[in-house]
């Protein structure tokens, strides 16, 4: 079985979905699937320093990078146009049994779907939440034109849509697409335990050893609902806490957040940690007391899954697709996206550290049991096999 994954970017700055594809392909290969990735050298405002137009090993995964067209106009740069990627796909896509396309409304993905259609190569699409209501409302006119003129036909000719939550599946069903879908979440690589994480994190933050630490770790973007979370924290000045904002975003939006923190009066309690990965990220996850993500919309919420796996209870909003899992297993709070409700949930957590710890212990056990990458990859192999052999899609456990 030879599978080609296509995605506009695998750069860390592009967040969870771009990192998930690396783990997916690694797990597929460990189970005997000949899986590769093609992508561009996109790295946000920059480009990755990687060899181009040849297969290389990148983070233990075989990938071919192609140069992204990088003009100064941000919207064009974000589209990730690459003529070399197009030419390579046109000449080589037929060598694969199936294409797994990740993302829509981006050149690499659109080109891959169009070429697969023309060559009659089966493909499936993981839209990364871009067909969810909130996402479609952003630059709505452009997306509606793009969807109706180009992407709807590409989606309808795919064999199946790969969605990562029931919530995403429900939202996509309202679009009237003529294509089936299956739900398969992201998996998780469980990092090694840092025995003294709490102590080390508080030393790093220069706060007392018993200081409660509340963590936000995600891209800094208006989608993430920080305009609710930060004012909610401002209502808790009677509590001791340190708030860590980990993630990067545009300089303009980061400046807005810094101004908001100042106006709310919690500058002395807030640390802007910037983008973190590796041990720094693991230390934050394992050393904090509570994770908060009050997003408008998340088709999955990989950072939430990582927090739960680290034993952190979470405060999230209904727009985060993992909300049903959190509610079902009592792994934290799912609260309306308003300042008072968020403040009340935070207050409950800070007032009840023992209950909070019980939630975290339960979260760690459940996530470790159900969300390993090998489990996810095994399910994907069943899907691939059914499509290639033209059989009915299996029921996934």
N, C-alpha and C positions, 0 to 999 in steps of 0.2 A: 504494500500500500504506500503510495507516494503522494504526500499532501503538501500543498504550497499555501502558506499563510501570507496574506497581504495586509499591510497596515501603513498609514502615512508616516508614523514615527515610533521608535522604541526608546526615545529619550526619557530619562527620569523626570524631566520637567513637565512631561505630558501626563503624569499622574498614573493612577492605578491600572487602567486598561492597557497602557503601553507596557507596563511591567508584567502584567498578567500573561501576556502573550509569550514572553520569554519563558515563564514557568510552565505554561501549557505545552510548548514545543519540547522543552526539556523532558517533561513527564511522558509525553507521547513517544519520544525517542527511546526512553528507558524501557518502554513497553513494546519496542520492536517496530514502531512506525517510522518510516523515512519521511520526516517532516522538516521543512525549511521555512525561512521567512525572507520576503523581499520588502524593502522599505526605502525611505529616503534618509539622507543624513540630517534631517531636521533636528534642531535642538532649541526650539523656541526662537528667540531673536538671533541665535547663533547657529552654527552647524557643528555636528560631531566630527571629531578628528579620527576618521576611520578610513580604511582602504575602500575605494569605490569600484563598482562594476565587476566585482569578483566575489566568490563565496569565501567568507572568512568565519572564524569562530569568534563570536562576541558574547561574552558572559555565558560561555559554555553552550552556545546555540549557533548552528550554521545560519548565517545571514548574508544576503547581498544588499549592500547599500548603493543607492543611486543619488546623484547630486540633485538637490532641491533648487529650483529657481528662487533666487533670494534678492529681489528688488527691495528698495526702501519702503515701498507701500505695504503696510502691515497685512492688509486683507489678502493681497496677492501672495505674499510670503506664506501666510497661514494656509493657503489652499494647497501648498506642497506640490506644485507642478513639477514634473520631471519627464522630459522627452526621452531620456535614456531608459528610464523604467518602462515607459510605454513600448519602446522598441524591443526591449528584452522580453516583455510579456508576450508581445505579438509573435515573437520567434520561438518562445520556449514554453508557453503555458500548456501546450498540448502534451508535454512530457509528464504531466501530473494527472493522477486519477481524479483529483478534486481540489478546488480552491476554497479556502476558508478566508473570507474577506472581513476585515475588521474596520468599522467606521463607515459613515456615509457623508455626503456633502464635502468630500475631500478628493482631490484629483486622483491620487493613487488608487483609492478604493473604487471610484467611479470608472476609471479606465480598466481596472481588473475585471469588474462585472461586465462591462461592455465587450471586452475582448473574449471573455469566457462565453458570453452569449453567441458571438459571431463564430467561435470555434466549436460551439456545442459541447463545452466542457462543463460538467456539473459544478455548481458552487453554492455555498451557504454564506449567510451574512450575519455578522454580529454588529448591530447598529450602535452599540455603546450608549444607549439612552437617548440618542439623537432623534428618535421618533416619539419620545415622551412629550407630553403637553407643554411642560415648562420650557424645554429646549426648543420646541417648534415656535414658541412665542418670541424667542430672541431672534432679532433680524427676521421677523416673521414673513415679510413680503418676499425677500430674497429666497428664503427657504421654501416657501410655497411654490414659487416659480420653478426653482431647481427640482423640487419633489415632483411636480406635475409634468414638467417637460422631460426630465431625464431619470431621476432616481426611482420613481414609481415603477416604471417599466423594468429597470434593473432589479428591483426588489421582487416584483411579481414573477420574474423569470428565474429567480433563485429556487433551489430545491426546498429550502427551509430557512427560517430565521432563527438564529441562536440568541435567545434572550436570557438575562441573568436573574430575573425575579418574576414572580407572579404579577407583581404590580406593573412591571414594564410590559408584560404580556397583555394585561388588561388595557393599558393605554394604547398599545399598538393595535389592538383589535378594533378600536374605534375608527381607524383610518381606512377601513374597507379594502385592505390589500388581499389579493387572491393567492396567498401563500401560507402554508402551515408554519407553525413555530414550535419550538421546544424550549424548556427552561432548564438551564444548567448554570449554577453559580460559579463565581471565581473559587479557586482553591486557595490554599495557604501553605506557605513554607514556615514551619514553626521554628523561630530562632532559638539559639541556645539560651538557657536561663542565666541571668546575671544575678548571682546570689545577693550582692549588696547594692542592688539598683537604687533602692529608696535612699540609702545613705549617700551614694555617689551623686545622684541627681541633685539632692539638696545642697551638697557641697558645691556643685557646679553652679547652681543658681544663687548661692550665697544666702540661703534662708535657713531657719532653724530646722533641726532634724525631724520635728513633728509637724512641720508646716504642710497643710493639705495642698496638693498640686492638681489643678484642673487643666486638662490638655485639649487643645484644638490642634489637629494635625491634618492638613489637607491643603489643596491649592488655595491661595488667597484670591477669591473671585466673588463678585456679587451674588452668584448662585448659592454660596455657602451660608447665607443668612447671618453673617456676623453683625449686621445692623440690629439684630434682635439679641444675640448672645452677649455682646459687650455691654449694652445698657442693662441687661438682666444682671450681669455681674456687678454693675454699679449699685444695684439695690442691696447688695450683700456686704456692705462695708462694715457691718457689725461682726462679721466673721473674719477670722484669719484665713487667707488663702493666697496662693500665687497662681497666676494665669499664664500659661505658655502658649503662644501663637507660633506654631511651626508650619512653615510652608512659604512658597514664594508666589509672587504675582507681579502685575505691572507696577512700575514705580508710582504711577498716579494713584492706583487703588491702594497700594501700601501706605502712601502718604495720607489718604483719606482715613484709613484705619487708625493710623497713629494720631491723627487729629481727633478722631472719635474717642479713642482711649483717653486722651488728654481732657477732652470736654466732659467725660463721665467722671474723671477724677481717680482713675486707677492706674496711672502711669507707674507708680512705685510698686504695684503688684503685678505688672505685666512684663513679660519677656518676649520680644520678637526674636525667635530662634532662627528664622530663615529656613531654607530648604535643608532637610536632614535625611540621611540614609545610613544604612549599615549599623554599626554599633551605637552611634549617636541616636538613631531612631529607636533602636531596641531599648536603650537606656531610658528614653522619654516614655515609651509605652510601659515598660516594666516598673518604672520608678514613680509614675503618677498615681493618683487616687481615683480619677474620674475622667472620662472622655466625653466631649461635647461636640456634636455636629448638628447644627440647626438649619440644614439646607432647605432651599425651596424644592429641589429635586435631585435625587441620586438614583440612577437605574439599578445600582447595587450598593455601593458604599464600602469599598475594599478597606479603607482605613478603619471603619467600624468593626469589620471582621478581625482585623489585626489587633485592635484594642481589646475585643472580647477574648481573643486567643491569649493575650497577655494577662488576662484576669482583671480587666478594667470594666466596671459597670459603665453604661453609656446613657447619655441624655441626647435623644434624637427627636426629630420631627417626623410626621407622617409621610413627608415627601421622600424620606430615605427608605429605599426598598427593603432593607433588612428590618424594618419596623415590626413586621408580623412575627419574625423570629424572636426579636427582643420581647415583644408582648407575650408570646406563647410560653416562653421559658422563664419569664421574669428576670431578664438580664439587665434591667435598667428602667428608664422612663421614656415613653413615647408621648410627647406633649404637643399641644397646638403651637403653631409658630407665632406666638406673641410674647412680649417681654415679661408680663406678669407670670404667665404659666411657666416659662423657662426659669425665672427667678425662684418660684415656689419649689420646682423640682431640685434645683441646685441647693436651696435651703434645706430640703429634706435630706439630701445626701450628706451635707456638712453636719447636720444635726444627728445623723444615725450612722456613724462609721462602721458599726458591727453589721448592720443590715447591708450596707454598701459592700463590705468584704464578702458576705455570703453570696451576693449577686455576682461578684467577680469570680469567686471560686466555681460557681455553677457555669458561668460563661466559659471559663477555660476548658472545663470538661466537655461541654457540648460541642464547642468548635473543634477541639482536637479530635473528636470522634467522627465528625461528619464532613469536614471540609479539607481533606488532604488532596494534594495535586494528583496523586495516582488514582484516587477515586474518580476525580473529575475527568482525567484522561481516559480511563476505562470506559466511562459513559460516552465520551466523544468517539472513541473507536467503534462503539456499537452504532452510533449515528452514521459515521463515515461508511461503515460496512453496508448498512442498509441502503444508503444512497447509491453507492457504487454497484451493488448487486441488484438494485431496483426492487427492493423489498419494502414492506411497511416499516415506518419508524418504530423503534422499540419504546416501551414505557420505561422511563428512567426512574431509578429509586432515589 
